[in-house]
């Protein structure tokens, strides 16, 4: 009798839609552990603002890649790809189906399709591009990318500043189009099933607003204060946070603005809600191109 092929079941969707509860319920039904693929929940210093599963939730099902690394480490999607594939190889010896859950599209793509062999980051050039981003705005960098590499411009999420900066960085650094570095999807020794969770936009936005309020009442401001010292290098405040990009995460950067006296607390909280809603919209748009996803409207 032929053996059923191992399957990786990926639970994805916009932030606050309910992925964690859904994944835990399914994992208990099929007897699977859960691999986190939220790029911020990997960091041990970030808890409240990244909505890390509660102790009770973590006790229900074995989780991997939850608060395993420090924000001071340079953790990338490429590293996640290697570590996740190595772990899956071991876990598939005991499980036919394994669940992965999270909302980081790049990390999901890394595991499903593999990342291309791009050159190592040119941090000096990236710093220059980030300064241009701040001074000239995203549209200026978009225009340059469109002129240098129209293929990448057409394929990338042009609302995502980090993607635009990275594409320009590689193109300018190497003299070779970012799109020309791509080698196509890699074969995986397991089947992949993607389940996308979504809901009516107004309901999702309501859940986001409620979750931010819950984070604030749960101590998010104190968590951000405890991270403030990471922003300093040799006694100098690095407001761009290029040395620790994880602290630019929504929920943290807005409260740093409050701590720096740039805004009041009420305005900062409203900014968190607004930026989280925008992030959720970008997530849905990003996955809208993937026809392999089976969507469930909650």
C-alpha positions in Angstrom: 0.0 0.0 0.0 1.5 3.4 -1.0 2.4 5.6 1.9 0.5 8.9 2.1 2.8 11.8 1.3 3.8 14.1 4.2 1.9 17.3 4.2 2.7 20.7 5.6 -0.5 22.6 6.5 0.0 26.3 6.6 -2.5 28.5 8.4 -2.2 32.1 7.3 -4.2 35.3 7.1 -4.2 38.9 8.3 -3.2 39.9 11.8 -5.8 39.4 14.5 -8.0 37.2 12.4 -7.7 34.3 14.8 -5.0 32.1 13.3 -3.6 30.9 16.6 -6.9 29.5 18.0 -7.7 27.9 14.6 -4.3 26.3 14.4 -4.3 24.9 17.9 -7.8 23.4 17.4 -6.7 21.7 14.1 -3.3 20.6 15.7 -5.1 18.8 18.5 -7.4 17.1 16.0 -4.6 15.7 13.9 -2.0 15.3 16.6 0.5 17.8 15.2 2.9 20.3 16.7 2.8 23.9 15.4 5.7 25.8 13.7 5.4 29.5 14.2 6.0 31.6 11.1 5.5 35.0 12.5 8.8 36.8 12.1 8.4 38.8 15.3 7.2 36.1 17.7 10.6 34.5 17.2 12.1 37.2 19.5 12.2 36.5 23.2 12.0 40.2 24.2 8.8 40.9 22.2 5.7 39.4 23.9 2.7 41.6 24.3 3.1 43.7 21.1 3.6 40.6 18.9 0.6 38.7 20.4 2.7 35.7 21.4 0.4 32.7 22.2 -0.4 32.6 25.9 1.1 30.1 28.3 -2.2 28.2 28.3 -2.1 28.0 24.5 1.5 27.0 24.4 0.7 24.2 26.9 -2.1 22.8 24.7 0.2 22.0 21.7 3.9 21.8 21.3 5.2 25.0 19.5 8.4 25.7 17.7 10.1 29.1 16.8 8.4 30.9 19.6 10.7 33.4 21.4 13.8 31.4 20.6 16.1 34.2 19.6 17.1 37.7 20.8 16.4 40.9 19.0 20.1 41.6 19.0 20.7 38.7 16.6 20.5 39.2 12.9 17.7 36.7 12.1 16.6 36.4 8.4 14.0 34.6 6.3 16.9 32.7 4.8 18.0 31.4 8.2 14.4 30.5 9.0 14.1 28.5 5.8 17.1 26.4 6.7 16.1 25.9 10.3 12.4 25.2 9.5 13.3 22.6 6.8 15.7 20.8 9.1 13.1 20.7 11.8 10.4 19.5 9.4 12.7 16.7 8.2 12.8 15.4 11.8 9.2 16.0 12.7 7.9 14.2 9.6 9.5 11.0 10.9 6.8 11.0 13.6 3.9 13.0 11.9 2.3 12.7 8.5 0.8 16.2 8.8 2.4 19.2 10.4 0.9 22.6 11.0 2.7 25.9 10.4 0.9 29.1 11.5 1.7 32.8 11.1 1.3 35.9 9.0 4.8 36.6 7.7 4.5 36.1 3.9 8.3 36.2 3.3 8.9 33.4 5.8 6.1 31.3 4.4 7.4 31.8 0.9 10.9 30.8 2.1 9.7 27.5 3.3 7.4 26.8 0.4 9.5 28.0 -2.5 13.0 28.7 -1.1 14.8 32.0 -1.3 17.2 32.9 -4.0 21.0 33.3 -3.5 21.1 37.0 -3.2 24.3 38.7 -2.2 24.8 39.6 1.5 23.3 42.9 2.5 25.3 46.0 1.8 24.4 47.8 5.1 26.1 51.1 4.1 24.0 51.3 0.9 20.9 50.2 2.7 21.4 53.0 5.2 21.8 55.5 2.4 18.5 54.2 0.8 16.7 54.4 4.1 17.8 58.0 4.5 16.5 58.7 0.9 13.3 57.0 1.8 12.8 59.3 4.8 13.8 62.5 2.9 12.4 61.8 -0.6 9.5 59.5 0.2 8.7 56.0 -1.1 7.5 57.2 -4.5 11.0 58.4 -5.4 12.5 55.0 -4.7 9.6 53.3 -6.6 10.3 55.4 -9.6 14.0 54.5 -9.6 13.2 50.8 -9.3 10.7 51.1 -12.1 13.4 52.6 -14.3 16.1 50.1 -13.3 14.1 46.9 -13.0 10.5 47.1 -14.3 10.1 43.3 -13.8 10.6 43.7 -10.0 8.5 46.8 -9.9 5.6 44.8 -11.5 6.0 41.8 -9.2 6.8 43.3 -5.8 4.4 44.7 -3.2 5.2 48.3 -4.0 3.4 49.5 -0.8 6.1 47.8 1.3 9.1 50.1 1.7 11.4 47.3 2.9 10.8 45.3 -0.3 11.5 48.4 -2.5 14.7 49.2 -0.6 16.0 45.7 -0.8 15.3 45.4 -4.5 17.1 48.7 -5.2 19.9 47.7 -2.8 20.7 44.5 -4.7 20.3 46.1 -8.1 22.6 49.0 -7.3 25.1 46.9 -5.4 25.6 44.2 -8.1 24.6 46.0 -11.3 22.3 43.1 -12.0 18.5 43.4 -11.8 16.9 42.1 -8.6 14.5 40.1 -10.8 17.5 38.4 -12.5 18.6 36.9 -9.2 15.5 34.9 -8.9 15.8 31.3 -9.8 12.2 30.0 -9.4 10.6 27.8 -6.8 12.5 24.9 -5.3 11.1 21.4 -5.0 10.2 20.3 -1.4 10.0 16.6 -0.3 6.5 17.2 1.2 3.1 18.4 0.0 1.9 21.9 1.0 -1.6 22.9 1.8 -2.4 26.5 2.5 -5.5 27.6 4.5 -6.2 31.3 4.5 -8.4 32.8 7.2 -10.2 36.1 6.6 -13.4 37.9 7.6 -15.4 41.0 6.7 -13.1 44.0 6.8 -15.0 46.0 9.4 -15.2 43.0 11.7 -11.4 42.4 11.3 -10.7 46.1 12.0 -12.8 46.0 15.1 -10.9 43.0 16.3 -7.6 44.8 15.7 -8.8 47.9 17.6 -9.9 45.7 20.5 -6.6 43.8 20.5 -4.6 47.0 20.7 -6.6 48.2 23.6 -6.1 44.8 25.3 -2.3 45.1 24.6 -2.2 48.5 26.2 -4.1 47.4 29.3 -1.9 44.3 29.4 1.3 46.3 29.8 2.5 47.1 26.3 3.8 50.5 27.3 5.9 49.0 30.1 7.3 46.4 27.6 8.3 49.1 25.2 10.0 51.1 28.1 12.0 47.9 29.0 13.3 47.8 25.4 14.3 51.5 25.3 18.0 50.9 26.1 18.3 48.7 22.9 17.9 51.9 20.8 21.2 53.3 22.0 24.6 52.5 20.5 27.6 53.8 22.5 25.3 56.1 24.3 23.8 57.6 21.1 20.1 57.2 20.3 19.6 55.5 16.9 16.1 56.5 16.0 16.2 54.7 12.6 16.7 51.4 14.5 18.7 49.9 11.6 20.8 47.9 14.1 17.6 46.3 15.5 15.0 46.3 12.8 12.5 44.2 14.9 11.9 47.3 17.1 10.4 49.0 14.0 7.5 46.6 14.4 4.0 48.2 14.6 3.1 48.8 18.3 6.7 49.5 19.3 7.8 52.3 17.0 4.6 54.4 17.8 5.2 54.1 21.5 8.9 55.0 21.1 7.6 58.2 19.4 5.5 58.8 22.6 8.5 58.2 24.8 10.6 60.6 22.7 7.9 63.3 23.2 6.9 63.4 19.5 3.3 62.6 20.3 0.9 62.1 23.2 -0.2 58.6 24.3 -3.7 58.7 22.9 -2.4 59.7 19.5 0.3 56.9 19.6 -2.4 54.3 20.4 -4.6 55.4 17.5 -1.5 55.3 15.3 -0.9 51.7 16.3 -4.5 50.8 15.4 -4.3 52.6 12.1 -0.9 51.1 11.1 -2.0 47.6 12.2 -5.1 47.9 10.0 -2.9 49.0 7.1 -0.6 46.0 7.7 -3.6 43.6 7.7 -4.8 45.1 4.3 -1.3 44.6 2.9 -1.2 41.0 4.1 -4.5 40.2 2.3 -3.3 41.9 -0.8 0.0 40.0 -0.8 -1.7 36.6 -0.6 -4.4 37.6 -3.1 -1.9 36.6 -5.8 -1.5 33.0 -4.5 -4.1 30.8 -6.1 -3.1 27.8 -4.1 -4.7 29.2 -0.9 -8.0 27.8 0.2 -9.8 30.7 1.9 -12.2 30.3 4.9 -14.4 33.3 5.8 -14.7 33.2 9.6 
